[in-house]
């Protein structure tokens, strides 16, 4: 396997920024961007939408929603690590089974803990499939009511795990909104019959996709990000060995695809949202932020990750939003005084958000007129309420 010269931390960050498209190399459709990243964490859809303007020009929130709801080229479902994601519809058939399968036994354990009798989970999945086949999209309360009428236990978190199981088995995904509720739909009705892929072929495809969006990286990074077993991650790596180049770094050996040596230019400033893929994509987060700063990004522990300001791939602060009568304020809290270059970059990013959201967006730096703290747990713009809980596997 060929090797390349050792990279500095700065060079690794700029390569990873380029892999994540944070340098906005060209305009892309919403589906193309999701396909390149393999997925965008979407436990909060308003937060997930903000990953798009950080990576491409010309998109609007309305066009992202159109891709999900009208074109259906993007699917909202449980995927990597058992968490809600946006994934490309064409990837559903090979990706979801690959990353979800290791977590299905845990779903049955959780259902048992919730008091669901052992004979009910599979029966509930069949009933959900039948009711959606007869009636079309249904909200969670509607599904719960119909399951209870058939004697299925849905109290506590039981319904959550039953819906997760139905999704993990490839029966349902999330579909259109009905008021404040998101409906569930049959996968085959929403995107057609998914095309499966042989397991080892799917592993190799996942490794290639991961490296395109996260290289340079390691099998441990792939396992952590995707939720597949560590042994499967190593086997995925071995399956594409002829396409890899070893990359030495100050933190040890990593790997990239042979034709992926692009680096983002210097001076790239981005506002990335809650749970952004750049925050989630590697086991070692020290390249993003040292531990004392990471504790601010991951302020409450668990799976809650605050929106972050990046400069050349390194966290330099956090941001949050506050809606005012005249504009959406982007409130900035830096870890240390920001350079003029970074301040200009933040202002440009606020302009990009304004175009994406079709609303005036104004940056407010620490010490400005806003009296509310940036680090509070606030909702993304457009969210009706803060996402429930701080778990990386949120309520569906």
C-alpha positions in Angstrom: 0.0 0.0 0.0 1.5 3.4 -0.9 2.1 6.0 1.7 2.3 9.8 1.6 4.3 12.2 3.7 3.2 13.0 7.3 0.5 15.6 7.5 0.3 18.3 10.1 -2.9 18.7 12.2 -3.7 21.8 10.0 -3.4 19.8 6.8 -5.6 17.0 8.2 -8.3 19.5 9.2 -8.2 21.1 5.7 -8.4 17.7 4.0 -11.3 16.7 6.1 -13.0 20.1 5.5 -12.7 19.5 1.8 -14.0 15.9 2.1 -17.0 17.4 4.0 -17.5 20.0 1.2 -17.1 22.8 3.7 -15.1 24.8 1.1 -18.2 24.8 -1.1 -16.4 23.5 -4.2 -19.4 23.8 -6.5 -23.2 24.0 -6.5 -24.9 20.7 -5.7 -28.4 19.5 -5.4 -29.7 18.5 -2.0 -29.7 14.8 -3.0 -26.2 15.0 -4.4 -24.9 16.6 -1.2 -26.6 13.9 1.0 -25.3 11.2 -1.2 -21.7 12.5 -0.9 -21.9 12.7 2.9 -23.8 9.3 3.0 -26.1 10.9 5.4 -26.9 14.0 7.6 -28.0 13.4 11.2 -31.6 14.6 11.4 -33.0 14.1 14.9 -34.1 17.7 14.3 -35.0 18.5 10.7 -34.6 22.3 11.1 -31.0 21.7 12.4 -30.3 19.1 9.6 -31.3 21.6 6.9 -28.6 24.0 8.1 -25.9 21.5 7.1 -26.8 22.4 3.4 -25.9 26.1 3.3 -22.6 25.4 5.0 -21.6 23.1 2.1 -23.1 24.5 -1.1 -24.5 27.6 -2.7 -27.8 28.2 -4.3 -30.0 25.9 -2.2 -32.9 27.1 -0.1 -34.7 25.4 2.7 -37.7 25.1 0.5 -35.7 23.2 -2.1 -34.3 20.8 0.5 -37.8 20.1 1.7 -39.0 19.6 -1.9 -36.3 17.0 -2.3 -37.5 15.2 0.8 -41.3 15.5 0.3 -42.0 15.9 -3.4 -39.1 14.4 -5.3 -38.4 11.9 -2.5 -34.8 11.7 -3.5 -34.0 12.1 0.2 -35.4 9.9 2.9 -35.8 10.7 6.6 -35.3 7.5 8.6 -33.2 5.7 11.3 -29.8 4.8 10.0 -26.2 5.3 11.3 -25.9 4.5 15.0 -29.6 3.9 15.2 -30.2 7.6 14.9 -32.5 9.6 12.6 -30.7 10.6 9.4 -31.4 12.1 6.0 -30.1 9.6 3.4 -30.3 9.4 -0.4 -33.3 7.3 -1.5 -31.1 5.4 -3.9 -28.9 4.3 -1.0 -31.7 3.0 1.3 -31.7 -0.6 0.1 -28.0 -1.3 1.0 -27.3 1.3 3.7 -30.1 1.0 6.2 -29.9 -2.9 6.6 -26.1 -2.6 6.9 -26.0 -0.1 9.7 -29.2 -1.0 11.5 -28.9 -4.8 11.8 -26.4 -4.7 14.7 -28.8 -2.7 16.8 -32.0 -4.8 16.3 -31.4 -7.2 19.2 -31.1 -4.1 21.5 -34.6 -3.0 20.3 -36.1 -6.2 21.5 -34.3 -5.9 24.9 -35.7 -2.4 25.3 -39.2 -3.5 24.4 -39.0 -6.2 27.0 -37.9 -3.6 29.5 -40.9 -1.5 28.6 -43.2 -4.3 29.4 -44.1 -5.4 25.8 -44.8 -9.2 25.8 -42.4 -11.2 23.6 -45.1 -12.1 21.1 -46.0 -8.5 20.3 -43.1 -6.7 18.6 -43.2 -8.7 15.4 -47.0 -8.6 15.4 -46.9 -4.8 15.9 -44.6 -4.4 12.9 -47.1 -6.4 10.8 -50.0 -4.4 12.0 -48.2 -1.1 11.3 -47.4 -2.3 7.8 -51.1 -3.2 7.2 -52.6 0.0 8.5 -50.2 2.2 6.5 -51.0 0.0 3.4 -54.7 0.6 3.9 -54.8 4.2 5.1 -51.6 5.8 3.8 -49.6 8.2 6.0 -50.4 8.1 9.7 -49.1 10.1 12.7 -47.6 8.5 15.8 -50.8 9.1 17.9 -52.9 7.5 15.1 -50.6 4.5 15.0 -50.7 4.2 18.8 -54.5 4.3 18.8 -54.7 1.5 16.2 -52.1 -0.7 17.9 -53.9 -0.3 21.3 -57.1 -1.4 19.7 -55.4 -4.7 18.8 -54.1 -5.2 22.3 -50.5 -4.0 21.7 -48.7 -2.4 24.6 -47.7 1.2 23.7 -47.2 2.9 27.1 -44.1 4.7 28.1 -41.4 4.4 25.4 -42.8 1.2 24.0 -44.3 2.9 20.9 -41.0 4.7 20.2 -39.2 1.3 20.0 -41.9 -0.4 18.0 -41.7 2.3 15.4 -37.9 2.1 15.4 -38.2 -1.7 14.9 -40.6 -1.3 12.0 -38.2 1.1 10.4 -35.2 -1.2 11.1 -37.0 -4.0 9.4 -37.4 -1.9 6.3 -41.2 -1.5 6.6 -41.6 2.2 7.3 -39.8 5.6 7.1 -40.8 9.1 7.9 -42.9 11.0 5.4 -44.9 14.2 5.2 -45.9 16.5 8.0 -49.5 16.8 9.2 -49.6 20.0 11.3 -46.9 19.6 13.9 -46.8 15.8 13.6 -44.6 13.9 11.1 -46.3 11.0 9.4 -45.0 7.5 8.9 -45.3 5.8 5.5 -44.5 2.5 3.9 -41.0 2.5 2.4 -42.3 0.8 -0.8 -45.0 3.4 -1.2 -42.7 6.4 -0.5 -39.6 5.5 -2.6 -40.5 2.2 -4.3 -38.9 -1.2 -3.6 -35.4 -0.7 -2.3 -32.6 -2.5 -4.1 -30.6 -4.7 -1.7 -26.8 -5.4 -1.9 -24.7 -8.3 -0.9 -23.2 -7.7 2.6 -19.5 -7.6 1.7 -20.2 -5.4 -1.3 -22.2 -3.1 0.9 -19.4 -3.0 3.4 -16.9 -2.0 0.7 -19.3 0.7 -0.6 -19.8 2.1 2.9 -16.0 2.3 3.4 -15.5 4.2 0.1 -18.4 6.6 0.8 -17.1 7.2 4.3 -13.6 8.0 3.1 -14.8 10.3 0.4 -16.6 12.4 3.1 -14.2 11.8 6.1 -10.8 11.0 4.8 -8.2 10.8 6.1 -9.6 8.5 8.8 -9.4 5.0 10.3 -11.6 1.8 10.6 -12.3 2.8 14.2 -13.7 6.1 12.9 -16.0 4.2 10.4 -17.2 1.9 13.2 -18.0 4.8 15.6 -19.7 6.9 12.9 -21.8 4.2 11.2 -22.5 1.9 14.2 -21.3 -1.2 12.4 -19.2 -3.7 14.4 -15.4 -3.0 14.7 -14.7 -6.3 12.9 -16.9 -5.3 10.0 -15.2 -2.0 9.8 -11.8 -3.7 9.5 -13.2 -6.1 6.9 -14.6 -3.1 4.9 -11.2 -1.5 5.0 -9.6 -4.7 3.8 -12.1 -5.0 1.0 -10.9 -1.8 -0.6 -7.2 -2.0 0.3 -6.2 -1.6 -3.4 -7.9 1.8 -3.4 -6.2 3.1 -0.2 -3.2 5.2 0.6 -1.7 5.3 4.1 -1.5 8.8 5.5 0.8 9.4 8.4 -0.2 12.1 10.9 1.0 13.4 14.2 -1.7 11.3 15.8 -0.9 8.0 14.0 -1.7 6.2 10.8 -4.8 7.1 8.8 -6.0 6.3 5.3 -7.5 8.1 2.3 -8.7 7.1 -1.1 -5.9 7.4 -3.6 -7.6 10.2 -5.6 -8.7 12.3 -2.6 -5.8 14.6 -1.8 -7.8 17.9 -2.0 -7.4 20.4 0.8 -9.7 23.3 1.5 -8.1 26.7 1.0 -7.0 28.7 4.0 -9.5 31.1 5.5 -12.7 29.0 5.3 -15.1 30.1 8.0 -18.4 28.1 8.4 -21.3 28.1 10.8 -22.2 24.4 11.2 -25.4 23.4 13.0 -26.4 21.2 15.9 -25.1 17.6 15.4 -23.2 18.5 12.2 -21.4 15.6 10.5 -18.1 17.4 10.9 -18.6 17.1 14.7 -19.7 13.5 14.5 -17.4 11.9 11.9 -14.3 10.8 13.9 -13.7 9.0 17.1 -11.0 11.5 18.1 -12.5 15.0 18.3 -9.3 16.8 19.4 -8.6 18.0 15.9 -11.9 19.9 16.0 -11.5 21.3 19.5 -9.3 20.5 22.6 -11.2 18.8 25.5 -11.9 21.9 27.4 -13.6 23.5 24.4 -15.3 20.3 23.3 -17.0 20.2 26.7 -18.6 23.5 25.7 -19.8 22.2 22.3 -21.0 19.0 24.0 -22.2 21.1 26.9 -24.7 18.9 28.6 -23.0 15.6 27.7 -24.8 12.8 26.1 -25.6 13.4 22.4 -26.3 17.1 22.4 -23.9 19.0 20.2 -24.1 22.8 19.9 -23.8 24.7 16.7 -20.2 25.6 16.1 -18.1 28.2 14.3 -15.2 26.7 12.3 -12.2 28.4 11.0 -10.0 26.2 8.8 -11.7 23.2 10.3 -11.1 24.1 13.9 -13.7 25.2 16.3 -13.3 28.8 17.4 -16.6 29.4 19.1 -20.3 28.6 19.1 -23.4 30.3 17.7 -27.1 30.2 18.4 -30.2 31.9 17.1 -32.8 34.3 18.4 -35.8 35.4 16.4 -36.6 39.1 16.7 -39.4 41.0 15.0 -36.9 42.3 12.3 -34.4 39.6 11.8 -33.0 36.2 12.9 -30.0 37.0 15.1 -27.0 34.7 14.9 -25.5 35.1 18.4 -21.8 34.4 18.5 -19.8 33.3 21.5 -16.1 32.8 20.7 -13.6 30.7 22.7 -11.1 33.6 22.3 -11.1 37.0 20.6 -11.9 36.5 16.9 -9.6 37.8 14.2 -11.0 40.3 11.7 -10.8 37.5 9.1 -13.1 35.2 11.1 -15.5 38.1 11.9 -15.8 38.8 8.2 -16.4 35.1 7.6 -19.2 35.0 10.1 -20.9 38.0 8.5 -20.6 36.2 5.1 -22.1 33.1 6.6 -25.0 35.0 8.1 -25.7 36.3 4.5 -25.6 32.7 3.2 -28.1 31.7 5.9 -30.3 34.6 5.0 -30.5 33.4 1.4 -31.1 29.8 2.5 -33.9 30.6 5.0 -35.3 33.5 3.0 -35.3 35.7 6.0 -33.0 38.5 7.2 -30.1 37.1 9.4 -27.9 39.4 11.5 -24.7 38.3 13.3 -24.5 39.5 16.9 -21.1 39.2 18.5 -20.5 38.8 22.2 -21.0 42.1 24.0 -23.6 43.2 21.4 -27.3 44.1 22.1 -28.5 40.6 22.8 -28.7 39.7 26.5 -29.3 36.0 26.0 -26.5 33.6 26.3 -25.4 31.7 23.1 -24.6 28.5 25.0 -28.3 28.0 26.1 -30.0 25.0 24.7 -32.1 26.7 22.0 -34.0 25.4 19.0 -32.8 25.7 15.5 -34.7 28.3 13.3 -37.9 26.8 12.1 -38.3 24.3 14.9 -41.5 24.4 16.8 -39.8 23.2 20.0 -36.4 22.1 21.2 -35.7 18.5 20.2 -36.6 16.2 23.1 -33.9 14.8 25.2 -30.2 14.9 24.8 -29.7 11.4 23.6 -28.1 10.7 20.2 -31.0 8.3 19.6 -34.0 10.7 20.1 -37.7 10.0 20.3 -39.1 9.5 16.8 
